[in-house]
Amino acid sequence: MIAPTPEQVLMRDSLVQLLGDGVVRTRGADGNSPDRAVWVDICEAGWPGLLLPEASGGWGCTVIDMVMVLEGAAATLAPEPLIAALATAPLLADCGTEPAHALLANMLAGRTVVLPADMAISPLAPDGGFVLFDAPWADVAVIGAGQGDGFRLIALSSAEMEDAPLRRTIDGGALRILSGAAGAGRLLAEGPKAAQAFYATRDLLRLGAAASLVGLVARAFALTVEYLGMRSQFGQPIGAFQALQHRAASMHVAHAAAWALVCEAALAVGGDKERVACAMAKAKASATARGVLKDCVQMHGAIGFSDEYVLAPLFRRAVTLASAFGTPEACLAELGCGG
């Protein structure tokens, strides 16, 4: 397992300060037209260019930097589509075409929010299509379809997505299922190079979601340990009961194992094992988050279900992220490991 460097801690803390209390913003936002004030600040600070080289206007950071930052920032529960933005910027840069570079420039400047939509590998879209998470934020959705020389990377405008209804997610966000109809959208790139860039973006999306899920687990577990020391029963803290101690120990081990796998996957990006490592990390982090957060809520009792207590929003965000960019079952099935 890898601990963040002092530089990564500074990056994480600066992002956390910028994001502030995401729970308050989510509760007060209109789900159809989210407040973009914080997103403008995020773009002005240069965060969408985290993984871009400095020559392209980015920070020149590594994937492990991204993982450390997203893990630490997850507990803010910010509604902004930061994971998707960090993964999409390299996609547009790697396309090597003028339309993609123009779209990237607008994205980095905060004028356009560009989000990727992936082929449906989710029970949310049993009839197929392209799943676009954080849909209310998207000015442009990027979809990729086809194989080999026939692969095409298409940009759909918000107007071209209006026929796809918003579907609410339990964390206060929304998604769309896009059909990707022939003739719609604008061609960004095509061919094997575009396909490679698109699937690398899927890997980054899964890895970013996995890091965020581990961050949610860490926050929920810390709250639970604190609660076990405060809540008393039969004249002593409930954390003194061996049964709860054993459950807490198992939760700690599960968190550590998921985080170790996420870090290993981050180190594998760019190598032959990238796709497998990112899919496994997403599957592990998703399953761990769903299991640990459920236990945390149960160990808190009734207060764990209260919207006024942060544990419930943490749980809802974990459930949504576990389904985003490939459920655990879908990731494992894609690798031939079964459901």
Summary of the structure (lengths in Angstrom):
residues: 339
radius of gyration: 19.9
end to end distance: 26.9
largest distance: 70.9
contacts: 1180
relative contact order: 0.12
helix: 60%
strand: 11%
